[in-house]
Amino acid sequence: MTNLLAEPDLGGKSMVSRTLSTEAGLRLVLFHFAPGHELAAHRAPVAISIQIIAGTGELLRGGEWTPVAAGSLLVLPPSEEHGVRATSAMTMLLTMAR
């Protein structure tokens, strides 16, 4: 079992990620971002969901940044461009369909 709300140790890095599971056709990856860290716009070859677990940030979709906070959920089809930017310390759960 994993506590998604556990305080991360960034170890001086601006982002750390940990794969939680690759079972049942899903890949679950937990990301912890330092304030100001950004994942540049990119595309995933599969459908994904992004769930903000803690903190605040912005998600890029359709060329526009949208504010997000704990509890926000975004579902994207394969190949849709997206990006992530933390405006505070932020924890995000990425789910990828395989």
Secondary structure, DSSP 4 states (H G I P E B T S, - for coil): ---TTSPP--TT-SEEEEEEE--TTEEEEEEEE-TT-EEEEE--SS-EEEEEEESEEEEEETTEEEEEETT-EEEE-TT--EEEEESSSEEEEEEEE-
